[in-house]
Amino acid sequence: MKYEITKLINNLDKIHTTELGEIRIRKNTGLGDCEIIDWCKKQILEIQNTIIRNGKNWYIETDLFIITVNVSSFTVITVHKKY
């Protein structure tokens, strides 16, 4: 499990999303004009956030959101509010 988290953190520069992904993430989170990928990277690095791998995705759980990142492509697929 520790290896999986290290793999994600070591490849932080590969984290990206698609144009439609960015639109979906903004809609789901209400983050407005912030840099979505920079925000996601910051959440990945926050020590209190939980990172788990389930199948082909990593799930980063923050206080308010769950970020889904594809393991092989490092694509942020979506971000959902927890509640």
mmCIF file of the N, C-alpha and C atoms, coordinates in Angstrom:
data_MODEL
# 
_entry.id   MODEL 
# 
loop_
_atom_site.group_PDB 
_atom_site.id 
_atom_site.type_symbol 
_atom_site.label_atom_id 
_atom_site.label_alt_id 
_atom_site.label_comp_id 
_atom_site.label_asym_id 
_atom_site.label_entity_id 
_atom_site.label_seq_id 
_atom_site.pdbx_PDB_ins_code 
_atom_site.Cartn_x 
_atom_site.Cartn_y 
_atom_site.Cartn_z 
_atom_site.occupancy 
_atom_site.B_iso_or_equiv 
_atom_site.pdbx_formal_charge 
_atom_site.auth_seq_id 
_atom_site.auth_comp_id 
_atom_site.auth_asym_id 
_atom_site.auth_atom_id 
_atom_site.pdbx_PDB_model_num 
ATOM 1   N N  . MET A 1 1  ? 0.832   -1.200 0.000   1.00 0.00 ? 1  MET A N  1 
ATOM 2   C CA . MET A 1 1  ? 0.000   0.000  0.000   1.00 0.00 ? 1  MET A CA 1 
ATOM 3   C C  . MET A 1 1  ? 0.871   1.255  0.000   1.00 0.00 ? 1  MET A C  1 
ATOM 4   N N  . LYS A 1 2  ? 1.916   1.254  0.814   1.00 0.00 ? 2  LYS A N  1 
ATOM 5   C CA . LYS A 1 2  ? 2.821   2.400  0.878   1.00 0.00 ? 2  LYS A CA 1 
ATOM 6   C C  . LYS A 1 2  ? 3.452   2.663  -0.488  1.00 0.00 ? 2  LYS A C  1 
ATOM 7   N N  . TYR A 1 3  ? 3.787   1.569  -1.212  1.00 0.00 ? 3  TYR A N  1 
ATOM 8   C CA . TYR A 1 3  ? 4.357   1.688  -2.547  1.00 0.00 ? 3  TYR A CA 1 
ATOM 9   C C  . TYR A 1 3  ? 3.410   2.428  -3.474  1.00 0.00 ? 3  TYR A C  1 
ATOM 10  N N  . GLU A 1 4  ? 2.126   2.131  -3.396  1.00 0.00 ? 4  GLU A N  1 
ATOM 11  C CA . GLU A 1 4  ? 1.133   2.761  -4.257  1.00 0.00 ? 4  GLU A CA 1 
ATOM 12  C C  . GLU A 1 4  ? 1.069   4.272  -4.030  1.00 0.00 ? 4  GLU A C  1 
ATOM 13  N N  . ILE A 1 5  ? 1.096   4.667  -2.772  1.00 0.00 ? 5  ILE A N  1 
ATOM 14  C CA . ILE A 1 5  ? 1.066   6.096  -2.450  1.00 0.00 ? 5  ILE A CA 1 
ATOM 15  C C  . ILE A 1 5  ? 2.336   6.768  -2.950  1.00 0.00 ? 5  ILE A C  1 
ATOM 16  N N  . THR A 1 6  ? 3.464   6.118  -2.744  1.00 0.00 ? 6  THR A N  1 
ATOM 17  C CA . THR A 1 6  ? 4.749   6.654  -3.213  1.00 0.00 ? 6  THR A CA 1 
ATOM 18  C C  . THR A 1 6  ? 4.738   6.801  -4.729  1.00 0.00 ? 6  THR A C  1 
ATOM 19  N N  . LYS A 1 7  ? 4.190   5.808  -5.429  1.00 0.00 ? 7  LYS A N  1 
ATOM 20  C CA . LYS A 1 7  ? 4.110   5.870  -6.891  1.00 0.00 ? 7  LYS A CA 1 
ATOM 21  C C  . LYS A 1 7  ? 3.314   7.091  -7.340  1.00 0.00 ? 7  LYS A C  1 
ATOM 22  N N  . LEU A 1 8  ? 2.199   7.354  -6.690  1.00 0.00 ? 8  LEU A N  1 
ATOM 23  C CA . LEU A 1 8  ? 1.384   8.517  -7.035  1.00 0.00 ? 8  LEU A CA 1 
ATOM 24  C C  . LEU A 1 8  ? 2.145   9.813  -6.771  1.00 0.00 ? 8  LEU A C  1 
ATOM 25  N N  . ILE A 1 9  ? 2.745   9.929  -5.613  1.00 0.00 ? 9  ILE A N  1 
ATOM 26  C CA . ILE A 1 9  ? 3.465   11.151 -5.245  1.00 0.00 ? 9  ILE A CA 1 
ATOM 27  C C  . ILE A 1 9  ? 4.683   11.368 -6.140  1.00 0.00 ? 9  ILE A C  1 
ATOM 28  N N  . ASN A 1 10 ? 5.395   10.297 -6.461  1.00 0.00 ? 10 ASN A N  1 
ATOM 29  C CA . ASN A 1 10 ? 6.582   10.422 -7.325  1.00 0.00 ? 10 ASN A CA 1 
ATOM 30  C C  . ASN A 1 10 ? 6.243   10.809 -8.753  1.00 0.00 ? 10 ASN A C  1 
ATOM 31  N N  . ASN A 1 11 ? 5.003   10.618 -9.146  1.00 0.00 ? 11 ASN A N  1 
ATOM 32  C CA . ASN A 1 11 ? 4.572   10.961 -10.506 1.00 0.00 ? 11 ASN A CA 1 
ATOM 33  C C  . ASN A 1 11 ? 3.605   12.142 -10.524 1.00 0.00 ? 11 ASN A C  1 
ATOM 34  N N  . LEU A 1 12 ? 3.702   12.984 -9.523  1.00 0.00 ? 12 LEU A N  1 
ATOM 35  C CA . LEU A 1 12 ? 2.805   14.135 -9.406  1.00 0.00 ? 12 LEU A CA 1 
ATOM 36  C C  . LEU A 1 12 ? 2.843   15.028 -10.643 1.00 0.00 ? 12 LEU A C  1 
ATOM 37  N N  . ASP A 1 13 ? 3.997   15.107 -11.291 1.00 0.00 ? 13 ASP A N  1 
ATOM 38  C CA . ASP A 1 13 ? 4.125   15.942 -12.491 1.00 0.00 ? 13 ASP A CA 1 
ATOM 39  C C  . ASP A 1 13 ? 3.320   15.399 -13.674 1.00 0.00 ? 13 ASP A C  1 
ATOM 40  N N  . LYS A 1 14 ? 2.893   14.154 -13.610 1.00 0.00 ? 14 LYS A N  1 
ATOM 41  C CA . LYS A 1 14 ? 2.106   13.541 -14.684 1.00 0.00 ? 14 LYS A CA 1 
ATOM 42  C C  . LYS A 1 14 ? 0.598   13.728 -14.490 1.00 0.00 ? 14 LYS A C  1 
ATOM 43  N N  . ILE A 1 15 ? 0.195   14.226 -13.332 1.00 0.00 ? 15 ILE A N  1 
ATOM 44  C CA . ILE A 1 15 ? -1.234  14.412 -13.051 1.00 0.00 ? 15 ILE A CA 1 
ATOM 45  C C  . ILE A 1 15 ? -1.810  15.430 -14.031 1.00 0.00 ? 15 ILE A C  1 
ATOM 46  N N  . HIS A 1 16 ? -2.912  15.080 -14.647 1.00 0.00 ? 16 HIS A N  1 
ATOM 47  C CA . HIS A 1 16 ? -3.580  15.963 -15.613 1.00 0.00 ? 16 HIS A CA 1 
ATOM 48  C C  . HIS A 1 16 ? -5.057  15.577 -15.680 1.00 0.00 ? 16 HIS A C  1 
ATOM 49  N N  . THR A 1 17 ? -5.807  16.331 -16.446 1.00 0.00 ? 17 THR A N  1 
ATOM 50  C CA . THR A 1 17 ? -7.193  15.979 -16.722 1.00 0.00 ? 17 THR A CA 1 
ATOM 51  C C  . THR A 1 17 ? -7.519  16.410 -18.137 1.00 0.00 ? 17 THR A C  1 
ATOM 52  N N  . THR A 1 18 ? -8.659  16.004 -18.608 1.00 0.00 ? 18 THR A N  1 
ATOM 53  C CA . THR A 1 18 ? -9.108  16.401 -19.939 1.00 0.00 ? 18 THR A CA 1 
ATOM 54  C C  . THR A 1 18 ? -9.895  17.707 -19.824 1.00 0.00 ? 18 THR A C  1 
ATOM 55  N N  . GLU A 1 19 ? -10.201 18.272 -20.960 1.00 0.00 ? 19 GLU A N  1 
ATOM 56  C CA . GLU A 1 19 ? -11.026 19.492 -20.982 1.00 0.00 ? 19 GLU A CA 1 
ATOM 57  C C  . GLU A 1 19 ? -12.396 19.229 -20.364 1.00 0.00 ? 19 GLU A C  1 
ATOM 58  N N  . LEU A 1 20 ? -13.005 18.118 -20.751 1.00 0.00 ? 20 LEU A N  1 
ATOM 59  C CA . LEU A 1 20 ? -14.311 17.766 -20.188 1.00 0.00 ? 20 LEU A CA 1 
ATOM 60  C C  . LEU A 1 20 ? -14.194 17.412 -18.709 1.00 0.00 ? 20 LEU A C  1 
ATOM 61  N N  . GLY A 1 21 ? -13.087 16.795 -18.336 1.00 0.00 ? 21 GLY A N  1 
ATOM 62  C CA . GLY A 1 21 ? -12.848 16.484 -16.927 1.00 0.00 ? 21 GLY A CA 1 
ATOM 63  C C  . GLY A 1 21 ? -12.788 17.733 -16.084 1.00 0.00 ? 21 GLY A C  1 
ATOM 64  N N  . GLU A 1 22 ? -12.109 18.747 -16.590 1.00 0.00 ? 22 GLU A N  1 
ATOM 65  C CA . GLU A 1 22 ? -12.014 20.015 -15.853 1.00 0.00 ? 22 GLU A CA 1 
ATOM 66  C C  . GLU A 1 22 ? -13.393 20.646 -15.675 1.00 0.00 ? 22 GLU A C  1 
ATOM 67  N N  . ILE A 1 23 ? -14.194 20.616 -16.706 1.00 0.00 ? 23 ILE A N  1 
ATOM 68  C CA . ILE A 1 23 ? -15.562 21.162 -16.618 1.00 0.00 ? 23 ILE A CA 1 
ATOM 69  C C  . ILE A 1 23 ? -16.366 20.385 -15.573 1.00 0.00 ? 23 ILE A C  1 
ATOM 70  N N  . ARG A 1 24 ? -16.269 19.050 -15.616 1.00 0.00 ? 24 ARG A N  1 
ATOM 71  C CA . ARG A 1 24 ? -16.989 18.196 -14.676 1.00 0.00 ? 24 ARG A CA 1 
ATOM 72  C C  . ARG A 1 24 ? -16.543 18.461 -13.237 1.00 0.00 ? 24 ARG A C  1 
ATOM 73  N N  . ILE A 1 25 ? -15.236 18.602 -13.040 1.00 0.00 ? 25 ILE A N  1 
ATOM 74  C CA . ILE A 1 25 ? -14.697 18.843 -11.697 1.00 0.00 ? 25 ILE A CA 1 
ATOM 75  C C  . ILE A 1 25 ? -15.167 20.188 -11.158 1.00 0.00 ? 25 ILE A C  1 
ATOM 76  N N  . ARG A 1 26 ? -15.127 21.220 -11.985 1.00 0.00 ? 26 ARG A N  1 
ATOM 77  C CA . ARG A 1 26 ? -15.608 22.542 -11.550 1.00 0.00 ? 26 ARG A CA 1 
ATOM 78  C C  . ARG A 1 26 ? -17.084 22.484 -11.168 1.00 0.00 ? 26 ARG A C  1 
ATOM 79  N N  . LYS A 1 27 ? -17.872 21.779 -11.966 1.00 0.00 ? 27 LYS A N  1 
ATOM 80  C CA . LYS A 1 27 ? -19.306 21.659 -11.693 1.00 0.00 ? 27 LYS A CA 1 
ATOM 81  C C  . LYS A 1 27 ? -19.546 20.917 -10.371 1.00 0.00 ? 27 LYS A C  1 
ATOM 82  N N  . ASN A 1 28 ? -18.811 19.824 -10.158 1.00 0.00 ? 28 ASN A N  1 
ATOM 83  C CA . ASN A 1 28 ? -19.006 19.003 -8.962  1.00 0.00 ? 28 ASN A CA 1 
ATOM 84  C C  . ASN A 1 28 ? -18.509 19.657 -7.682  1.00 0.00 ? 28 ASN A C  1 
ATOM 85  N N  . THR A 1 29 ? -17.522 20.526 -7.792  1.00 0.00 ? 29 THR A N  1 
ATOM 86  C CA . THR A 1 29 ? -16.887 21.071 -6.592  1.00 0.00 ? 29 THR A CA 1 
ATOM 87  C C  . THR A 1 29 ? -17.215 22.528 -6.312  1.00 0.00 ? 29 THR A C  1 
ATOM 88  N N  . GLY A 1 30 ? -17.545 23.276 -7.348  1.00 0.00 ? 30 GLY A N  1 
ATOM 89  C CA . GLY A 1 30 ? -17.756 24.705 -7.171  1.00 0.00 ? 30 GLY A CA 1 
ATOM 90  C C  . GLY A 1 30 ? -16.453 25.456 -6.916  1.00 0.00 ? 30 GLY A C  1 
ATOM 91  N N  . LEU A 1 31 ? -15.329 24.922 -7.395  1.00 0.00 ? 31 LEU A N  1 
ATOM 92  C CA . LEU A 1 31 ? -14.025 25.546 -7.144  1.00 0.00 ? 31 LEU A CA 1 
ATOM 93  C C  . LEU A 1 31 ? -13.799 26.831 -7.931  1.00 0.00 ? 31 LEU A C  1 
ATOM 94  N N  . GLY A 1 32 ? -14.614 27.101 -8.903  1.00 0.00 ? 32 GLY A N  1 
ATOM 95  C CA . GLY A 1 32 ? -14.503 28.366 -9.620  1.00 0.00 ? 32 GLY A CA 1 
ATOM 96  C C  . GLY A 1 32 ? -13.278 28.454 -10.495 1.00 0.00 ? 32 GLY A C  1 
ATOM 97  N N  . ASP A 1 33 ? -12.542 29.566 -10.374 1.00 0.00 ? 33 ASP A N  1 
ATOM 98  C CA . ASP A 1 33 ? -11.441 29.862 -11.288 1.00 0.00 ? 33 ASP A CA 1 
ATOM 99  C C  . ASP A 1 33 ? -10.080 29.328 -10.855 1.00 0.00 ? 33 ASP A C  1 
ATOM 100 N N  . CYS A 1 34 ? -10.019 28.518 -9.817  1.00 0.00 ? 34 CYS A N  1 
ATOM 101 C CA . CYS A 1 34 ? -8.708  28.027 -9.375  1.00 0.00 ? 34 CYS A CA 1 
ATOM 102 C C  . CYS A 1 34 ? -8.144  27.026 -10.386 1.00 0.00 ? 34 CYS A C  1 
ATOM 103 N N  . GLU A 1 35 ? -6.843  26.814 -10.340 1.00 0.00 ? 35 GLU A N  1 
ATOM 104 C CA . GLU A 1 35 ? -6.191  25.821 -11.182 1.00 0.00 ? 35 GLU A CA 1 
ATOM 105 C C  . GLU A 1 35 ? -6.524  24.432 -10.630 1.00 0.00 ? 35 GLU A C  1 
ATOM 106 N N  . ILE A 1 36 ? -7.363  23.706 -11.326 1.00 0.00 ? 36 ILE A N  1 
ATOM 107 C CA . ILE A 1 36 ? -7.878  22.425 -10.851 1.00 0.00 ? 36 ILE A CA 1 
ATOM 108 C C  . ILE A 1 36 ? -6.749  21.431 -10.571 1.00 0.00 ? 36 ILE A C  1 
ATOM 109 N N  . ILE A 1 37 ? -5.823  21.289 -11.492 1.00 0.00 ? 37 ILE A N  1 
ATOM 110 C CA . ILE A 1 37 ? -4.754  20.304 -11.318 1.00 0.00 ? 37 ILE A CA 1 
ATOM 111 C C  . ILE A 1 37 ? -3.844  20.690 -10.163 1.00 0.00 ? 37 ILE A C  1 
ATOM 112 N N  . ASP A 1 38 ? -3.524  21.961 -10.011 1.00 0.00 ? 38 ASP A N  1 
ATOM 113 C CA . ASP A 1 38 ? -2.719  22.398 -8.868  1.00 0.00 ? 38 ASP A CA 1 
ATOM 114 C C  . ASP A 1 38 ? -3.441  22.099 -7.558  1.00 0.00 ? 38 ASP A C  1 
ATOM 115 N N  . TRP A 1 39 ? -4.743  22.324 -7.534  1.00 0.00 ? 39 TRP A N  1 
ATOM 116 C CA . TRP A 1 39 ? -5.539  22.029 -6.341  1.00 0.00 ? 39 TRP A CA 1 
ATOM 117 C C  . TRP A 1 39 ? -5.500  20.535 -6.031  1.00 0.00 ? 39 TRP A C  1 
ATOM 118 N N  . CYS A 1 40 ? -5.656  19.688 -7.063  1.00 0.00 ? 40 CYS A N  1 
ATOM 119 C CA . CYS A 1 40 ? -5.629  18.235 -6.868  1.00 0.00 ? 40 CYS A CA 1 
ATOM 120 C C  . CYS A 1 40 ? -4.266  17.784 -6.349  1.00 0.00 ? 40 CYS A C  1 
ATOM 121 N N  . LYS A 1 41 ? -3.193  18.314 -6.914  1.00 0.00 ? 41 LYS A N  1 
ATOM 122 C CA . LYS A 1 41 ? -1.849  17.954 -6.456  1.00 0.00 ? 41 LYS A CA 1 
ATOM 123 C C  . LYS A 1 41 ? -1.650  18.328 -4.989  1.00 0.00 ? 41 LYS A C  1 
ATOM 124 N N  . LYS A 1 42 ? -2.137  19.492 -4.620  1.00 0.00 ? 42 LYS A N  1 
ATOM 125 C CA . LYS A 1 42 ? -2.021  19.921 -3.225  1.00 0.00 ? 42 LYS A CA 1 
ATOM 126 C C  . LYS A 1 42 ? -2.770  18.954 -2.311  1.00 0.00 ? 42 LYS A C  1 
ATOM 127 N N  . GLN A 1 43 ? -3.943  18.504 -2.737  1.00 0.00 ? 43 GLN A N  1 
ATOM 128 C CA . GLN A 1 43 ? -4.727  17.569 -1.934  1.00 0.00 ? 43 GLN A CA 1 
ATOM 129 C C  . GLN A 1 43 ? -4.012  16.228 -1.790  1.00 0.00 ? 43 GLN A C  1 
ATOM 130 N N  . ILE A 1 44 ? -3.347  15.776 -2.838  1.00 0.00 ? 44 ILE A N  1 
ATOM 131 C CA . ILE A 1 44 ? -2.596  14.522 -2.798  1.00 0.00 ? 44 ILE A CA 1 
ATOM 132 C C  . ILE A 1 44 ? -1.470  14.611 -1.777  1.00 0.00 ? 44 ILE A C  1 
ATOM 133 N N  . LEU A 1 45 ? -0.837  15.774 -1.684  1.00 0.00 ? 45 LEU A N  1 
ATOM 134 C CA . LEU A 1 45 ? 0.300   15.947 -0.783  1.00 0.00 ? 45 LEU A CA 1 
ATOM 135 C C  . LEU A 1 45 ? -0.090  16.211 0.666   1.00 0.00 ? 45 LEU A C  1 
ATOM 136 N N  . GLU A 1 46 ? -1.349  16.561 0.914   1.00 0.00 ? 46 GLU A N  1 
ATOM 137 C CA . GLU A 1 46 ? -1.792  16.823 2.287   1.00 0.00 ? 46 GLU A CA 1 
ATOM 138 C C  . GLU A 1 46 ? -1.742  15.531 3.093   1.00 0.00 ? 46 GLU A C  1 
ATOM 139 N N  . ILE A 1 47 ? -0.958  15.528 4.143   1.00 0.00 ? 47 ILE A N  1 
ATOM 140 C CA . ILE A 1 47 ? -0.706  14.301 4.908   1.00 0.00 ? 47 ILE A CA 1 
ATOM 141 C C  . ILE A 1 47 ? -1.958  13.745 5.586   1.00 0.00 ? 47 ILE A C  1 
ATOM 142 N N  . GLN A 1 48 ? -2.904  14.577 5.947   1.00 0.00 ? 48 GLN A N  1 
ATOM 143 C CA . GLN A 1 48 ? -4.096  14.084 6.640   1.00 0.00 ? 48 GLN A CA 1 
ATOM 144 C C  . GLN A 1 48 ? -5.100  13.449 5.688   1.00 0.00 ? 48 GLN A C  1 
ATOM 145 N N  . ASN A 1 49 ? -4.943  13.634 4.387   1.00 0.00 ? 49 ASN A N  1 
ATOM 146 C CA . ASN A 1 49 ? -5.863  13.031 3.428   1.00 0.00 ? 49 ASN A CA 1 
ATOM 147 C C  . ASN A 1 49 ? -5.527  11.565 3.216   1.00 0.00 ? 49 ASN A C  1 
ATOM 148 N N  . THR A 1 50 ? -6.541  10.761 3.002   1.00 0.00 ? 50 THR A N  1 
ATOM 149 C CA . THR A 1 50 ? -6.385  9.323  2.819   1.00 0.00 ? 50 THR A CA 1 
ATOM 150 C C  . THR A 1 50 ? -6.276  9.000  1.335   1.00 0.00 ? 50 THR A C  1 
ATOM 151 N N  . ILE A 1 51 ? -5.281  8.177  0.987   1.00 0.00 ? 51 ILE A N  1 
ATOM 152 C CA . ILE A 1 51 ? -5.108  7.733  -0.397  1.00 0.00 ? 51 ILE A CA 1 
ATOM 153 C C  . ILE A 1 51 ? -5.201  6.213  -0.403  1.00 0.00 ? 51 ILE A C  1 
ATOM 154 N N  . ILE A 1 52 ? -6.128  5.703  -1.235  1.00 0.00 ? 52 ILE A N  1 
ATOM 155 C CA . ILE A 1 52 ? -6.234  4.257  -1.386  1.00 0.00 ? 52 ILE A CA 1 
ATOM 156 C C  . ILE A 1 52 ? -6.281  3.925  -2.877  1.00 0.00 ? 52 ILE A C  1 
ATOM 157 N N  . ARG A 1 53 ? -5.851  2.722  -3.184  1.00 0.00 ? 53 ARG A N  1 
ATOM 158 C CA . ARG A 1 53 ? -5.992  2.239  -4.558  1.00 0.00 ? 53 ARG A CA 1 
ATOM 159 C C  . ARG A 1 53 ? -7.035  1.139  -4.551  1.00 0.00 ? 53 ARG A C  1 
ATOM 160 N N  . ASN A 1 54 ? -7.961  1.247  -5.490  1.00 0.00 ? 54 ASN A N  1 
ATOM 161 C CA . ASN A 1 54 ? -8.971  0.219  -5.668  1.00 0.00 ? 54 ASN A CA 1 
ATOM 162 C C  . ASN A 1 54 ? -9.047  -0.053 -7.163  1.00 0.00 ? 54 ASN A C  1 
ATOM 163 N N  . GLY A 1 55 ? -8.524  -1.193 -7.586  1.00 0.00 ? 55 GLY A N  1 
ATOM 164 C CA . GLY A 1 55 ? -8.533  -1.529 -9.006  1.00 0.00 ? 55 GLY A CA 1 
ATOM 165 C C  . GLY A 1 55 ? -7.674  -0.588 -9.815  1.00 0.00 ? 55 GLY A C  1 
ATOM 166 N N  . LYS A 1 56 ? -8.269  0.022  -10.817 1.00 0.00 ? 56 LYS A N  1 
ATOM 167 C CA . LYS A 1 56 ? -7.509  0.871  -11.736 1.00 0.00 ? 56 LYS A CA 1 
ATOM 168 C C  . LYS A 1 56 ? -7.448  2.338  -11.311 1.00 0.00 ? 56 LYS A C  1 
ATOM 169 N N  . ASN A 1 57 ? -7.956  2.671  -10.127 1.00 0.00 ? 57 ASN A N  1 
ATOM 170 C CA . ASN A 1 57 ? -7.985  4.068  -9.685  1.00 0.00 ? 57 ASN A CA 1 
ATOM 171 C C  . ASN A 1 57 ? -7.420  4.253  -8.285  1.00 0.00 ? 57 ASN A C  1 
ATOM 172 N N  . TRP A 1 58 ? -6.888  5.447  -8.068  1.00 0.00 ? 58 TRP A N  1 
ATOM 173 C CA . TRP A 1 58 ? -6.574  5.915  -6.728  1.00 0.00 ? 58 TRP A CA 1 
ATOM 174 C C  . TRP A 1 58 ? -7.722  6.804  -6.294  1.00 0.00 ? 58 TRP A C  1 
ATOM 175 N N  . TYR A 1 59 ? -8.015  6.796  -5.012  1.00 0.00 ? 59 TYR A N  1 
ATOM 176 C CA . TYR A 1 59 ? -9.040  7.655  -4.438  1.00 0.00 ? 59 TYR A CA 1 
ATOM 177 C C  . TYR A 1 59 ? -8.393  8.448  -3.320  1.00 0.00 ? 59 TYR A C  1 
ATOM 178 N N  . ILE A 1 60 ? -8.422  9.763  -3.455  1.00 0.00 ? 60 ILE A N  1 
ATOM 179 C CA . ILE A 1 60 ? -7.857  10.651 -2.446  1.00 0.00 ? 60 ILE A CA 1 
ATOM 180 C C  . ILE A 1 60 ? -9.031  11.276 -1.716  1.00 0.00 ? 60 ILE A C  1 
ATOM 181 N N  . GLU A 1 61 ? -9.143  10.970 -0.429  1.00 0.00 ? 61 GLU A N  1 
ATOM 182 C CA . GLU A 1 61 ? -10.272 11.443 0.363   1.00 0.00 ? 61 GLU A CA 1 
ATOM 183 C C  . GLU A 1 61 ? -9.839  12.617 1.232   1.00 0.00 ? 61 GLU A C  1 
ATOM 184 N N  . THR A 1 62 ? -10.469 13.769 1.011   1.00 0.00 ? 62 THR A N  1 
ATOM 185 C CA . THR A 1 62 ? -10.221 14.959 1.817   1.00 0.00 ? 62 THR A CA 1 
ATOM 186 C C  . THR A 1 62 ? -11.392 15.118 2.785   1.00 0.00 ? 62 THR A C  1 
ATOM 187 N N  . ASP A 1 63 ? -11.427 16.211 3.513   1.00 0.00 ? 63 ASP A N  1 
ATOM 188 C CA . ASP A 1 63 ? -12.558 16.460 4.401   1.00 0.00 ? 63 ASP A CA 1 
ATOM 189 C C  . ASP A 1 63 ? -13.872 16.578 3.634   1.00 0.00 ? 63 ASP A C  1 
ATOM 190 N N  . LEU A 1 64 ? -13.823 17.178 2.440   1.00 0.00 ? 64 LEU A N  1 
ATOM 191 C CA . LEU A 1 64 ? -15.051 17.465 1.703   1.00 0.00 ? 64 LEU A CA 1 
ATOM 192 C C  . LEU A 1 64 ? -15.222 16.706 0.397   1.00 0.00 ? 64 LEU A C  1 
ATOM 193 N N  . PHE A 1 65 ? -14.110 16.199 -0.175  1.00 0.00 ? 65 PHE A N  1 
ATOM 194 C CA . PHE A 1 65 ? -14.161 15.634 -1.523  1.00 0.00 ? 65 PHE A CA 1 
ATOM 195 C C  . PHE A 1 65 ? -13.481 14.276 -1.613  1.00 0.00 ? 65 PHE A C  1 
ATOM 196 N N  . ILE A 1 66 ? -13.810 13.565 -2.682  1.00 0.00 ? 66 ILE A N  1 
ATOM 197 C CA . ILE A 1 66 ? -13.078 12.366 -3.077  1.00 0.00 ? 66 ILE A CA 1 
ATOM 198 C C  . ILE A 1 66 ? -12.605 12.595 -4.514  1.00 0.00 ? 66 ILE A C  1 
ATOM 199 N N  . ILE A 1 67 ? -11.287 12.526 -4.696  1.00 0.00 ? 67 ILE A N  1 
ATOM 200 C CA . ILE A 1 67 ? -10.665 12.734 -6.003  1.00 0.00 ? 67 ILE A CA 1 
ATOM 201 C C  . ILE A 1 67 ? -10.345 11.361 -6.579  1.00 0.00 ? 67 ILE A C  1 
ATOM 202 N N  . THR A 1 68 ? -10.723 11.131 -7.832  1.00 0.00 ? 68 THR A N  1 
ATOM 203 C CA . THR A 1 68 ? -10.458 9.859  -8.495  1.00 0.00 ? 68 THR A CA 1 
ATOM 204 C C  . THR A 1 68 ? -9.399  10.074 -9.568  1.00 0.00 ? 68 THR A C  1 
ATOM 205 N N  . VAL A 1 69 ? -8.287  9.306  -9.467  1.00 0.00 ? 69 VAL A N  1 
ATOM 206 C CA . VAL A 1 69 ? -7.174  9.418  -10.406 1.00 0.00 ? 69 VAL A CA 1 
ATOM 207 C C  . VAL A 1 69 ? -6.903  8.038  -10.996 1.00 0.00 ? 69 VAL A C  1 
ATOM 208 N N  . ASN A 1 70 ? -6.811  7.952  -12.317 1.00 0.00 ? 70 ASN A N  1 
ATOM 209 C CA . ASN A 1 70 ? -6.503  6.692  -12.986 1.00 0.00 ? 70 ASN A CA 1 
ATOM 210 C C  . ASN A 1 70 ? -5.049  6.314  -12.729 1.00 0.00 ? 70 ASN A C  1 
ATOM 211 N N  . VAL A 1 71 ? -4.809  5.056  -12.360 1.00 0.00 ? 71 VAL A N  1 
ATOM 212 C CA . VAL A 1 71 ? -3.475  4.583  -11.992 1.00 0.00 ? 71 VAL A CA 1 
ATOM 213 C C  . VAL A 1 71 ? -2.500  4.602  -13.163 1.00 0.00 ? 71 VAL A C  1 
ATOM 214 N N  . SER A 1 72 ? -2.924  4.166  -14.327 1.00 0.00 ? 72 SER A N  1 
ATOM 215 C CA . SER A 1 72 ? -1.986  4.042  -15.440 1.00 0.00 ? 72 SER A CA 1 
ATOM 216 C C  . SER A 1 72 ? -1.729  5.346  -16.188 1.00 0.00 ? 72 SER A C  1 
ATOM 217 N N  . SER A 1 73 ? -2.723  6.215  -16.266 1.00 0.00 ? 73 SER A N  1 
ATOM 218 C CA . SER A 1 73 ? -2.567  7.441  -17.048 1.00 0.00 ? 73 SER A CA 1 
ATOM 219 C C  . SER A 1 73 ? -2.358  8.692  -16.198 1.00 0.00 ? 73 SER A C  1 
ATOM 220 N N  . PHE A 1 74 ? -2.576  8.578  -14.873 1.00 0.00 ? 74 PHE A N  1 
ATOM 221 C CA . PHE A 1 74 ? -2.477  9.711  -13.946 1.00 0.00 ? 74 PHE A CA 1 
ATOM 222 C C  . PHE A 1 74 ? -3.471  10.821 -14.298 1.00 0.00 ? 74 PHE A C  1 
ATOM 223 N N  . THR A 1 75 ? -4.598  10.431 -14.887 1.00 0.00 ? 75 THR A N  1 
ATOM 224 C CA . THR A 1 75 ? -5.652  11.370 -15.246 1.00 0.00 ? 75 THR A CA 1 
ATOM 225 C C  . THR A 1 75 ? -6.615  11.528 -14.067 1.00 0.00 ? 75 THR A C  1 
ATOM 226 N N  . VAL A 1 76 ? -6.880  12.784 -13.694 1.00 0.00 ? 76 VAL A N  1 
ATOM 227 C CA . VAL A 1 76 ? -7.919  13.044 -12.704 1.00 0.00 ? 76 VAL A CA 1 
ATOM 228 C C  . VAL A 1 76 ? -9.243  12.873 -13.436 1.00 0.00 ? 76 VAL A C  1 
ATOM 229 N N  . ILE A 1 77 ? -9.970  11.844 -13.049 1.00 0.00 ? 77 ILE A N  1 
ATOM 230 C CA . ILE A 1 77 ? -11.211 11.514 -13.731 1.00 0.00 ? 77 ILE A CA 1 
ATOM 231 C C  . ILE A 1 77 ? -12.348 12.401 -13.248 1.00 0.00 ? 77 ILE A C  1 
ATOM 232 N N  . THR A 1 78 ? -12.455 12.521 -11.928 1.00 0.00 ? 78 THR A N  1 
ATOM 233 C CA . THR A 1 78 ? -13.511 13.345 -11.367 1.00 0.00 ? 78 THR A CA 1 
ATOM 234 C C  . THR A 1 78 ? -13.194 13.674 -9.913  1.00 0.00 ? 78 THR A C  1 
ATOM 235 N N  . VAL A 1 79 ? -13.935 14.605 -9.385  1.00 0.00 ? 79 VAL A N  1 
ATOM 236 C CA . VAL A 1 79 ? -13.922 14.950 -7.965  1.00 0.00 ? 79 VAL A CA 1 
ATOM 237 C C  . VAL A 1 79 ? -15.376 15.075 -7.537  1.00 0.00 ? 79 VAL A C  1 
ATOM 238 N N  . HIS A 1 80 ? -15.721 14.386 -6.453  1.00 0.00 ? 80 HIS A N  1 
ATOM 239 C CA . HIS A 1 80 ? -17.091 14.437 -5.938  1.00 0.00 ? 80 HIS A CA 1 
ATOM 240 C C  . HIS A 1 80 ? -17.090 14.945 -4.505  1.00 0.00 ? 80 HIS A C  1 
ATOM 241 N N  . LYS A 1 81 ? -18.143 15.670 -4.154  1.00 0.00 ? 81 LYS A N  1 
ATOM 242 C CA . LYS A 1 81 ? -18.349 16.017 -2.754  1.00 0.00 ? 81 LYS A CA 1 
ATOM 243 C C  . LYS A 1 81 ? -18.696 14.762 -1.990  1.00 0.00 ? 81 LYS A C  1 
ATOM 244 N N  . LYS A 1 82 ? -18.198 14.653 -0.764  1.00 0.00 ? 82 LYS A N  1 
ATOM 245 C CA . LYS A 1 82 ? -18.451 13.462 0.050   1.00 0.00 ? 82 LYS A CA 1 
ATOM 246 C C  . LYS A 1 82 ? -19.888 13.387 0.530   1.00 0.00 ? 82 LYS A C  1 
ATOM 247 N N  . TYR A 1 83 ? -20.506 14.527 0.769   1.00 0.00 ? 83 TYR A N  1 
ATOM 248 C CA . TYR A 1 83 ? -21.833 14.522 1.375   1.00 0.00 ? 83 TYR A CA 1 
ATOM 249 C C  . TYR A 1 83 ? -22.849 15.134 0.465   1.00 0.00 ? 83 TYR A C  1 
# 
